[in-house]
Amino acid sequence: MKNKRYVKDKFSAYDFSIEDLKDKNVDEDFVDEVANKTCVYIQYTNDLRKFYVGESNRYITNDSRGRFIEHLVEGATVSGNIVHNEFDRVLIIISKYLKGNGDILETKLLKYMDTEFLLIKDKVLVNSRKNQEHAEEISNEIESELFPELWAFIKELKFVKSDLKDVERNPIKYYSPFGKVLDDIQSVAISRIVETGLSEENDRKILIQGEPGTGKTFIAASAIFELIRLGRKVALIVNQTSMVKIYNDLFRLVTKSNKPFVGSLATFKNALVRKDFSISDFSLLIVDEAHRLKQPQGKHNYLPSTYTLDRSNMELTEIDIIEGYGKNLVFLYDEFQVIRDSDIDIEKFKARVNTSTGYEKLILDVQYRIKSTSSIASSNYTSGIRDILQLETIEYDNQIFNNGYKFKIVDTLENLVEEVKAKTNASYNNARILSGFYKEWISNDDLTNYEWKASEYGVNLRWNTPNDKLGRKNWLKYTSDKGLEFTEVGCIHVTQGMDLDYAGVIIGNDLDVTEDEKGNIVLIGNPDDYHDTNGIPIKGTDDGSRLTEYIKKVYYILLTRGIHGTFVYIENPKVKNYFKQLIEKKILV
């Protein structure tokens, strides 16, 4: 193929033979047009199987000291090495938008091509996926104008296969390492999981602790993808149906023979009994949301579809079953997300899974889900929510609620819906309404029935489509496809683990306030208005304190779903006043 120039509306592209560049057998006009200019380049093989994406303001120079020459002579361990990778050609992209912004386009290409290539055998992106910093800035010209045109162009060249809109909808994109700057702990966690999955010793154990938004799902997914690439089989144990759907969507492009097991411990255990597979097939068991592992208490553990424990042994937990398989293990957990009696007691969990029992412990402390637009660290938001909900006493800068993160308490449910609608209309795909379990589930499949009626609230809303009615889709994708974004309200059991652009949260009458003997305001649960049947402690076993903890933790989870902001409607006026007093303070709490 000859050396070519393509002139598009937002960019120009130059397709050169590597040999011709080495021999300087390239049209001088073409060289002059790209020399010493900021560009993004894609080195590739003639068979379109291997690619490398880079950015430089000196890929080609007039004095033969450019990045191209460096790629020719650098060591074989360097991902861009031309000789080692046997690259035949390079596509060089220049544009007026790239001056000072080439790294933004580089990141965008890496992220989307990584989504394309990660699990497609005939395409390889050789850029290093770890410990490589990429731009997180935004350029509207690049994001909305240049990149869509460039993607369509490289699709015509058969570099990629999918339309841009299909890549946008692919969940792998959200977990691609490109475009994310991994902190040291995340990098270590991914490396340790991969090392553990490769170990033949079967006695390695890791505990990864992190609050919502610290990257637990990203870490697990990244490590699993790497182990798949290395030919290892992984079982991902996760007891929430909503999370199973999210992970299955994430791994849907994996070939059947390489696909990890994803499901509850009950499903895994039953499959072993049926001999669908053998425990020896797996090099690693990863337990996500390990705080939801079961103990033999609570109504939920007596459902035939989920029961895994021995009713005659009240000390046995699902940790015993998992450890009993004798495999390398990884547990990921957050102590503030235990929401039922059937969830293992967190103190019992800590006593069983710690450094003294052979677990290497890693703590994730950088907040990635919550985005702050100011110098106030976003972790102040999650800390603040825990403190306000009285889950722990912790210092935080409450200015995060007024400057840095979009947080707003609205006066009516109509206002809440309007806020969520406005954000969706502003091009955010994943803005949703969520609620605590304070309404009886009466709508079921009756599309004419609503839990929140317009006669009382000014708007008709119903509970979400149940997990068992969603098929293979998770609720987020289902509501998008069905146009139910502003009709359905997500409960805890479909939203736990989800990332939303914006969350509209209803805090209901299941949460109330009282005063202690010192006159301090205390949050309490209201059992008369809590309707998660399997989440209510068995009668006579709770003085109200456990139910209160569960209700507060449900709201903690719901209030930490929104990436860019959270809108809140609080039905109980006393609870609303309590929230507003704390959030509107102008001092460090």
C-alpha positions as CSV (number, residue, x, y, z in Angstrom):
1,M,0.0,0.0,0.0
2,K,1.3,3.4,-0.9
3,N,1.8,6.2,1.5
4,K,-1.4,8.2,1.7
5,R,-2.9,11.4,3.1
6,Y,-6.5,11.7,4.1
7,V,-8.1,15.1,4.7
8,K,-11.1,15.1,6.9
9,D,-13.2,17.9,8.4
10,K,-11.6,17.8,11.9
11,F,-8.3,16.2,11.2
12,S,-5.8,15.0,8.6
13,A,-4.2,11.5,8.6
14,Y,-1.0,10.3,7.0
15,D,-0.6,6.6,6.5
16,F,3.2,5.7,6.1
17,S,5.1,2.6,5.5
18,I,7.7,2.0,8.3
19,E,10.3,1.0,5.7
20,D,9.6,4.1,3.7
21,L,10.0,6.3,6.7
22,K,13.3,4.6,7.6
23,D,14.6,5.0,4.0
24,K,13.2,8.6,3.8
25,N,11.2,7.4,0.8
26,V,8.2,9.6,1.6
27,D,6.7,12.6,-0.1
28,E,8.6,15.6,1.3
29,D,5.3,17.7,1.5
30,F,3.8,15.0,3.7
31,V,6.8,15.0,6.0
32,D,6.7,18.8,6.3
33,E,3.0,18.7,7.2
34,V,3.6,16.4,10.2
35,A,7.1,17.2,11.3
36,N,7.4,18.6,14.8
37,K,3.6,18.8,15.2
38,T,1.5,17.5,18.0
39,C,0.0,14.3,16.7
40,V,-1.5,11.0,17.8
41,Y,-0.2,8.0,16.0
42,I,-1.2,4.4,15.6
43,Q,1.6,1.9,14.7
44,Y,0.2,-1.3,13.2
45,T,0.9,-4.5,11.3
46,N,-0.3,-5.1,7.8
47,D,-2.6,-7.9,8.9
48,L,-4.4,-5.4,11.3
49,R,-3.8,-7.7,14.3
50,K,-1.4,-5.6,16.4
51,F,-1.6,-1.9,17.3
52,Y,0.2,0.7,19.4
53,V,-1.3,4.1,20.2
54,G,0.9,7.0,21.1
55,E,1.1,10.8,21.3
56,S,4.0,13.1,20.5
57,N,4.9,16.6,19.3
58,R,8.0,15.2,17.5
59,Y,7.0,11.8,16.1
60,I,8.8,12.8,12.9
61,T,11.4,15.6,13.0
62,N,13.6,17.1,10.3
63,D,16.7,16.2,12.2
64,S,16.0,12.4,12.6
65,R,15.8,12.5,16.4
66,G,12.0,12.0,16.7
67,R,9.9,9.5,18.5
68,F,9.8,7.3,15.4
69,I,13.5,6.8,15.7
70,E,13.2,6.1,19.4
71,H,10.6,3.4,18.8
72,L,13.1,1.8,16.3
73,V,15.9,1.5,18.7
74,E,14.3,1.1,22.2
75,G,14.4,-2.1,24.1
76,A,12.1,-5.1,23.3
77,T,10.4,-4.7,26.7
78,V,9.1,-1.2,25.7
79,S,5.6,-1.6,24.3
80,G,6.0,0.8,21.4
81,N,9.2,-1.0,20.0
82,I,8.7,-1.2,16.2
83,V,11.1,-3.9,15.5
84,H,10.0,-6.2,18.3
85,N,6.3,-5.8,17.4
86,E,7.1,-6.1,13.7
87,F,5.0,-3.0,12.9
88,D,4.6,-2.4,9.2
89,R,2.9,1.0,9.1
90,V,2.0,4.0,11.1
91,L,-1.1,6.3,10.9
92,I,-0.3,9.8,12.0
93,I,-3.3,12.1,13.0
94,I,-2.9,15.9,13.2
95,S,-5.5,18.5,14.0
96,K,-5.8,22.1,15.1
97,Y,-7.6,20.7,18.2
98,L,-4.5,18.7,19.3
99,K,-2.2,21.6,20.2
100,G,-1.6,20.9,23.9
101,N,-4.3,18.2,23.9
102,G,-2.8,15.3,22.1
103,D,-2.8,13.2,25.3
104,I,-6.6,13.6,25.6
105,L,-7.2,12.0,22.1
106,E,-4.5,9.3,22.9
107,T,-6.4,8.4,26.1
108,K,-9.7,8.3,24.3
109,L,-8.4,6.0,21.5
110,L,-6.7,3.8,24.0
111,K,-9.9,3.4,26.1
112,Y,-12.1,2.6,23.2
113,M,-9.7,0.4,21.3
114,D,-9.0,-1.4,24.6
115,T,-12.7,-2.1,24.8
116,E,-12.7,-3.5,21.3
117,F,-9.5,-5.6,21.6
118,L,-9.5,-6.8,25.1
119,L,-11.3,-10.0,24.4
120,I,-11.2,-10.2,20.5
121,K,-8.5,-12.7,19.6
122,D,-7.5,-11.3,16.2
123,K,-6.8,-7.8,17.6
124,V,-4.0,-6.9,20.1
125,L,-3.3,-3.5,21.6
126,V,0.3,-3.7,22.9
127,N,0.3,-0.5,25.1
128,S,1.0,-1.4,28.7
129,R,-2.2,-1.5,30.6
130,K,-0.7,-0.9,34.1
131,N,1.1,2.0,35.8
132,Q,0.7,4.2,32.8
133,E,-0.7,7.7,33.4
134,H,-3.2,9.0,30.9
135,A,-5.1,12.3,30.5
136,E,-8.2,12.7,32.5
137,E,-9.0,16.2,31.2
138,I,-11.9,16.9,28.9
139,S,-11.9,18.8,25.5
140,N,-15.3,19.3,24.0
141,E,-13.8,19.7,20.6
142,I,-12.0,16.4,20.8
143,E,-14.7,14.5,22.7
144,S,-17.7,15.6,20.6
145,E,-16.3,16.6,17.2
146,L,-12.9,15.1,16.4
147,F,-13.2,11.7,18.0
148,P,-16.5,10.5,16.5
149,E,-15.1,11.4,13.0
150,L,-11.8,9.7,13.7
151,W,-13.5,6.5,15.1
152,A,-15.6,6.2,11.9
153,F,-12.4,6.7,9.9
154,I,-10.4,4.0,11.6
155,K,-13.5,1.7,11.3
156,E,-13.4,2.2,7.5
157,L,-9.7,1.2,7.7
158,K,-10.8,-1.9,9.6
159,F,-8.7,-1.1,12.6
160,V,-11.9,-1.5,14.7
161,K,-15.1,-3.4,14.1
162,S,-17.8,-1.6,16.2
163,D,-19.8,1.6,15.7
164,L,-19.0,4.2,18.3
165,K,-22.4,4.0,19.9
166,D,-21.9,0.2,20.5
167,V,-18.6,0.8,22.2
168,E,-20.2,3.5,24.4
169,R,-22.7,1.0,25.6
170,N,-20.2,-1.7,26.3
171,P,-19.6,-2.0,30.0
172,I,-16.0,-3.0,29.5
173,K,-15.3,0.6,28.6
174,Y,-16.0,1.7,32.1
175,Y,-13.5,-0.7,33.6
176,S,-10.8,-0.2,31.0
177,P,-7.5,0.9,32.7
178,F,-6.9,3.5,30.0
179,G,-8.1,6.9,31.1
180,K,-7.7,6.0,34.7
181,V,-4.6,6.9,36.7
182,L,-4.1,3.9,39.0
183,D,-3.0,4.8,42.5
184,D,-0.3,2.6,44.1
185,I,-2.7,0.5,46.1
186,Q,-4.9,-0.3,43.1
187,S,-1.8,-1.3,41.0
188,V,-0.6,-3.4,43.9
189,A,-4.0,-5.0,44.4
190,I,-4.4,-5.9,40.7
191,S,-0.8,-7.3,40.6
192,R,-1.4,-9.3,43.8
193,I,-4.6,-10.8,42.6
194,V,-3.0,-11.9,39.3
195,E,0.0,-13.3,41.2
196,T,-2.3,-15.2,43.5
197,G,-4.3,-16.5,40.5
198,L,-1.0,-17.8,38.9
199,S,0.2,-19.4,42.1
200,E,0.2,-23.2,42.3
201,E,0.4,-23.2,46.1
202,N,-3.4,-22.9,46.7
203,D,-2.8,-21.2,50.1
204,R,-2.7,-17.5,49.1
205,K,-5.4,-15.3,50.6
206,I,-6.0,-11.6,50.1
207,L,-8.5,-9.2,51.8
208,I,-9.2,-5.9,50.0
209,Q,-11.2,-3.4,52.0
210,G,-12.7,-0.3,50.4
211,E,-15.8,2.0,50.7
212,P,-18.1,2.5,47.7
213,G,-16.3,4.1,44.7
214,T,-12.8,3.1,45.7
215,G,-12.4,0.7,42.7
216,K,-13.2,-2.7,44.0
217,T,-15.1,-3.8,40.9
218,F,-12.5,-2.2,38.6
219,I,-9.7,-4.1,40.4
220,A,-11.5,-7.4,40.3
221,A,-12.5,-7.0,36.6
222,S,-9.0,-5.9,35.6
223,A,-7.3,-8.8,37.4
224,I,-9.8,-11.3,35.9
225,F,-9.3,-10.0,32.4
226,E,-5.5,-10.4,32.8
227,L,-5.9,-14.0,34.2
228,I,-8.2,-14.9,31.3
229,R,-5.5,-13.6,28.9
230,L,-3.0,-15.8,30.8
231,G,-5.2,-18.8,30.4
232,R,-6.4,-19.1,34.0
233,K,-9.9,-20.0,35.1
234,V,-11.5,-17.8,37.8
235,A,-14.7,-18.2,39.9
236,L,-16.3,-14.9,40.9
237,I,-18.6,-15.4,43.9
238,V,-21.2,-12.6,44.3
239,N,-24.4,-13.2,46.2
240,Q,-26.4,-10.2,44.8
241,T,-28.4,-10.9,41.6
242,S,-27.9,-7.3,40.5
243,M,-24.1,-7.6,40.7
244,V,-24.2,-11.0,38.9
245,K,-26.0,-9.3,36.0
246,I,-23.4,-6.4,35.9
247,Y,-20.5,-8.9,35.8
248,N,-22.1,-11.1,33.2
249,D,-22.6,-8.1,31.0
250,L,-19.0,-7.2,31.6
251,F,-17.7,-10.6,30.6
252,R,-20.2,-11.2,27.8
253,L,-17.5,-10.9,25.1
254,V,-15.4,-13.6,26.7
255,T,-15.5,-16.9,24.8
256,K,-17.4,-19.7,26.5
257,S,-14.3,-21.8,27.3
258,N,-12.5,-18.8,29.0
259,K,-15.5,-17.2,30.7
260,P,-15.2,-16.9,34.4
261,F,-17.9,-18.4,36.6
262,V,-20.1,-15.6,38.0
263,G,-22.8,-16.3,40.5
264,S,-23.8,-16.9,44.1
265,L,-22.1,-19.5,46.3
266,A,-25.3,-21.5,46.2
267,T,-25.2,-21.6,42.4
268,F,-21.5,-22.5,42.5
269,K,-22.0,-25.2,45.1
270,N,-24.9,-26.8,43.2
271,A,-22.9,-26.7,39.9
272,L,-20.1,-28.6,41.6
273,V,-22.5,-31.2,42.9
274,R,-24.0,-31.6,39.4
275,K,-20.4,-31.9,38.1
276,D,-20.9,-29.1,35.6
277,F,-17.2,-28.4,36.4
278,S,-14.6,-29.4,39.0
279,I,-13.1,-27.2,41.7
280,S,-9.7,-28.2,40.2
281,D,-10.6,-26.2,37.1
282,F,-10.2,-22.9,39.0
283,S,-6.9,-21.3,40.0
284,L,-8.6,-18.6,42.0
285,L,-11.9,-17.8,43.8
286,I,-12.7,-14.1,44.1
287,V,-15.6,-13.1,46.5
288,D,-16.9,-9.6,45.7
289,E,-19.2,-7.9,48.2
290,A,-17.9,-10.4,50.7
291,H,-19.8,-8.6,53.5
292,R,-22.9,-10.2,51.9
293,L,-21.7,-13.7,52.6
294,K,-24.2,-15.6,54.6
295,Q,-24.5,-16.8,58.2
296,P,-27.3,-19.1,59.5
297,Q,-29.5,-16.3,60.8
298,G,-32.3,-14.3,59.2
299,K,-35.2,-15.1,57.0
300,H,-33.3,-15.0,53.7
301,N,-31.2,-18.0,54.6
302,Y,-34.2,-20.2,54.7
303,L,-35.1,-19.7,51.1
304,P,-34.5,-23.0,49.2
305,S,-32.9,-21.2,46.2
306,T,-30.2,-19.5,48.3
307,Y,-29.6,-21.9,51.3
308,T,-26.0,-23.2,51.5
309,L,-25.5,-23.7,55.2
310,D,-26.1,-26.5,57.7
311,R,-29.1,-25.6,59.9
312,S,-27.8,-27.9,62.6
313,N,-24.5,-25.9,62.9
314,M,-25.3,-22.3,63.7
315,E,-21.6,-21.4,63.8
316,L,-21.0,-22.4,60.2
317,T,-20.8,-19.5,57.7
318,E,-20.2,-19.3,53.9
319,I,-16.6,-18.3,54.7
320,D,-16.1,-21.9,56.0
321,I,-17.5,-23.3,52.8
322,I,-15.3,-21.1,50.5
323,E,-12.2,-21.7,52.5
324,G,-13.0,-25.4,52.5
325,Y,-12.5,-25.6,48.7
326,G,-8.7,-25.2,49.3
327,K,-8.1,-22.7,46.6
328,N,-6.4,-19.3,46.4
329,L,-8.8,-16.7,47.6
330,V,-9.5,-13.0,47.3
331,F,-12.2,-11.2,49.4
332,L,-13.4,-7.7,48.7
333,Y,-15.6,-6.0,51.3
334,D,-17.0,-2.9,52.9
335,E,-18.2,-3.2,56.5
336,F,-20.8,-0.4,56.0
337,Q,-22.8,-2.4,53.4
338,V,-24.3,-5.2,55.7
339,I,-28.1,-4.8,55.3
340,R,-29.7,-8.1,56.6
341,D,-29.4,-10.5,59.5
342,S,-28.4,-13.1,56.9
343,D,-25.3,-11.1,56.0
344,I,-22.4,-12.3,58.1
345,D,-21.9,-10.3,61.3
346,I,-19.1,-7.9,60.5
347,E,-17.2,-8.5,63.7
348,K,-17.3,-12.3,63.0
349,F,-16.1,-11.5,59.5
350,K,-13.2,-9.5,60.8
351,A,-12.2,-12.2,63.3
352,R,-12.1,-14.8,60.5
353,V,-10.6,-12.8,57.6
354,N,-7.5,-10.9,58.8
355,T,-3.7,-10.9,58.8
356,S,-3.5,-13.3,61.8
357,T,-5.5,-15.9,59.8
358,G,-3.2,-15.7,56.8
359,Y,-4.8,-12.9,54.7
360,E,-2.7,-10.2,53.1
361,K,-4.7,-7.0,53.7
362,L,-4.9,-4.0,51.3
363,I,-7.0,-0.9,52.1
364,L,-8.4,1.2,49.2
365,D,-8.6,4.8,50.3
366,V,-8.9,6.9,47.1
367,Q,-12.4,7.8,46.0
368,Y,-13.0,7.4,42.3
369,R,-16.8,7.3,41.9
370,I,-17.5,10.6,43.6
371,K,-16.2,13.5,41.5
372,S,-15.2,16.7,43.2
373,T,-15.0,19.9,41.0
374,S,-13.1,21.8,43.7
375,S,-10.0,21.3,45.7
376,I,-12.1,19.6,48.4
377,A,-11.3,15.9,48.3
378,S,-14.3,13.8,47.2
379,S,-13.7,11.3,50.1
380,N,-15.2,14.0,52.3
381,Y,-18.6,13.3,50.7
382,T,-18.6,9.6,51.6
383,S,-17.2,10.3,55.0
384,G,-19.8,13.0,55.6
385,I,-22.6,10.7,54.6
386,R,-21.4,8.0,57.1
387,D,-21.1,10.6,59.8
388,I,-24.6,12.2,59.1
389,L,-26.1,8.7,59.1
390,Q,-24.4,8.0,62.4
391,L,-22.6,4.9,61.1
392,E,-19.3,6.3,62.4
393,T,-18.0,9.4,64.0
394,I,-15.4,10.9,61.5
395,E,-14.1,14.3,60.6
396,Y,-14.9,15.7,57.1
397,D,-15.1,19.0,55.4
398,N,-18.8,19.6,54.9
399,Q,-18.1,22.2,52.2
400,I,-18.1,19.2,49.8
401,F,-21.9,19.4,50.0
402,N,-21.8,23.1,48.9
403,N,-18.7,23.3,46.7
404,G,-17.2,20.4,44.8
405,Y,-20.0,17.9,44.6
406,K,-23.6,18.6,43.4
407,F,-25.8,17.7,46.5
408,K,-29.2,19.1,46.9
409,I,-32.2,18.5,49.2
410,V,-35.4,19.1,47.3
411,D,-38.8,19.9,48.7
412,T,-41.1,17.6,46.7
413,L,-40.9,14.3,44.9
414,E,-41.9,16.2,41.7
415,N,-38.8,18.3,42.2
416,L,-36.7,15.2,42.5
417,V,-38.0,13.7,39.3
418,E,-37.4,17.1,37.5
419,E,-33.8,17.2,38.6
420,V,-33.1,13.7,37.4
421,K,-34.9,14.4,34.1
422,A,-32.9,17.5,33.6
423,K,-29.6,15.7,34.0
424,T,-30.7,12.9,31.7
425,N,-31.6,15.5,29.1
426,A,-28.2,17.1,29.5
427,S,-26.7,13.9,27.9
428,Y,-26.1,11.9,31.1
429,N,-27.3,8.4,30.3
430,N,-27.3,7.0,33.8
431,A,-29.4,9.2,36.1
432,R,-31.9,7.3,38.1
433,I,-34.4,7.5,41.1
434,L,-33.7,5.3,44.1
435,S,-35.4,4.7,47.4
436,G,-35.2,3.0,50.7
437,F,-37.6,0.1,51.3
438,Y,-40.3,2.1,53.0
439,K,-43.1,1.3,50.5
440,E,-45.0,-2.0,50.3
441,W,-44.4,-3.6,46.9
442,I,-47.9,-3.5,45.4
443,S,-47.3,-2.7,41.7
444,N,-45.6,-6.0,40.7
445,D,-46.4,-6.5,37.0
446,D,-49.4,-4.2,37.1
447,L,-48.4,-1.2,35.0
448,T,-51.4,0.7,36.2
449,N,-50.5,0.5,39.8
450,Y,-48.0,2.8,41.7
451,E,-46.4,2.9,45.1
452,W,-46.0,6.6,44.8
453,K,-49.3,8.1,43.5
454,A,-49.7,11.4,41.9
455,S,-52.7,12.2,44.1
456,E,-50.3,12.3,47.1
457,Y,-46.9,13.1,45.5
458,G,-47.7,14.9,42.3
459,V,-46.1,12.1,40.3
460,N,-46.7,8.4,39.7
461,L,-43.8,6.1,40.4
462,R,-43.5,2.4,40.9
463,W,-40.9,0.0,42.3
464,N,-38.3,-1.3,39.8
465,T,-38.9,-4.4,37.7
466,P,-37.8,-7.3,39.9
467,N,-34.4,-9.0,39.2
468,D,-36.1,-12.3,38.2
469,K,-38.1,-10.4,35.5
470,L,-35.1,-8.6,34.0
471,G,-33.7,-11.6,32.1
472,R,-30.0,-11.1,31.4
473,K,-30.1,-7.4,31.7
474,N,-29.3,-5.4,34.8
475,W,-31.8,-2.8,35.9
476,L,-29.8,0.2,34.5
477,K,-29.7,-1.2,31.0
478,Y,-33.3,-2.5,31.2
479,T,-34.7,0.9,32.1
480,S,-32.7,2.6,29.3
481,D,-34.0,0.1,26.7
482,K,-37.6,0.3,28.0
483,G,-37.7,4.1,28.6
484,L,-38.6,3.6,32.2
485,E,-36.0,6.0,33.7
486,F,-38.5,8.3,35.3
487,T,-41.2,5.7,36.1
488,E,-39.3,3.1,38.1
489,V,-37.7,3.6,41.5
490,G,-34.6,1.4,42.1
491,C,-34.5,-0.5,45.4
492,I,-31.3,-1.5,47.2
493,H,-31.3,-5.0,45.6
494,V,-31.0,-3.8,42.0
495,T,-28.8,-0.8,42.6
496,Q,-26.1,-2.0,44.9
497,G,-22.7,-1.9,43.1
498,M,-24.0,0.4,40.3
499,D,-22.4,3.6,39.1
500,L,-24.8,6.4,38.2
501,D,-24.1,9.8,36.7
502,Y,-26.6,11.3,39.0
503,A,-28.8,9.7,41.7
504,G,-32.2,11.0,42.9
505,V,-32.7,9.4,46.4
506,I,-35.9,9.1,48.3
507,I,-35.4,8.9,52.1
508,G,-38.7,7.5,53.4
509,N,-40.5,7.2,56.7
510,D,-38.4,4.1,57.6
511,L,-35.9,6.5,59.0
512,D,-36.9,8.7,62.0
513,V,-35.1,10.8,64.7
514,T,-35.4,11.0,68.5
515,E,-33.4,12.5,71.3
516,D,-31.2,10.7,73.8
517,E,-31.0,11.6,77.5
518,K,-28.5,14.3,76.7
519,G,-30.6,16.0,74.1
520,N,-28.6,14.7,71.1
521,I,-30.5,13.8,67.9
522,V,-30.4,10.1,67.2
523,L,-31.4,8.4,64.0
524,I,-33.7,5.4,64.5
525,G,-35.4,2.9,62.2
526,N,-39.1,2.7,62.0
527,P,-40.1,-1.0,61.7
528,D,-43.7,-0.1,60.7
529,D,-42.4,1.6,57.5
530,Y,-39.7,-0.9,56.5
531,H,-40.9,-3.5,54.0
532,D,-37.9,-5.5,53.0
533,T,-39.5,-8.8,54.2
534,N,-36.2,-10.8,54.2
535,G,-34.3,-7.9,55.8
536,I,-36.4,-7.5,58.9
537,P,-34.9,-9.4,61.9
538,I,-36.9,-12.3,63.2
539,K,-39.4,-11.2,65.7
540,G,-38.1,-11.2,69.2
541,T,-34.4,-11.2,68.3
542,D,-33.8,-7.5,67.9
543,D,-34.4,-4.5,70.2
544,G,-34.5,-2.2,67.1
545,S,-30.8,-1.5,66.9
546,R,-30.0,-4.0,64.2
547,L,-32.9,-2.9,62.0
548,T,-31.8,0.7,62.5
549,E,-28.2,-0.1,61.4
550,Y,-29.6,-1.9,58.3
551,I,-31.8,1.0,57.3
552,K,-29.0,3.5,57.7
553,K,-26.6,1.3,55.6
554,V,-29.2,1.0,52.9
555,Y,-29.3,4.8,52.6
556,Y,-25.5,5.0,52.8
557,I,-25.3,2.7,49.7
558,L,-28.0,4.7,47.8
559,L,-26.5,8.1,48.6
560,T,-23.1,7.0,47.3
561,R,-24.2,5.8,43.8
562,G,-24.0,9.2,42.0
563,I,-20.7,10.1,40.3
564,H,-21.4,13.8,39.7
565,G,-24.2,14.5,42.1
566,T,-27.1,13.4,44.3
567,F,-30.5,14.9,44.8
568,V,-32.5,13.9,47.8
569,Y,-36.2,14.1,48.8
570,I,-36.8,13.4,52.5
571,E,-40.3,12.5,53.4
572,N,-40.0,12.8,57.2
573,P,-39.8,16.6,58.0
574,K,-37.7,15.9,61.2
575,V,-35.2,13.9,59.3
576,K,-35.1,16.5,56.5
577,N,-34.3,19.2,59.1
578,Y,-31.6,17.1,60.7
579,F,-29.9,16.6,57.3
580,K,-30.1,20.3,56.3
581,Q,-28.7,21.5,59.6
582,L,-25.6,19.3,59.2
583,I,-25.1,19.9,55.5
584,E,-25.5,23.7,55.7
585,K,-22.9,24.1,58.4
586,K,-19.9,26.1,57.3
587,I,-17.3,24.5,59.6
588,L,-15.2,21.4,59.7
589,V,-17.4,18.8,61.4
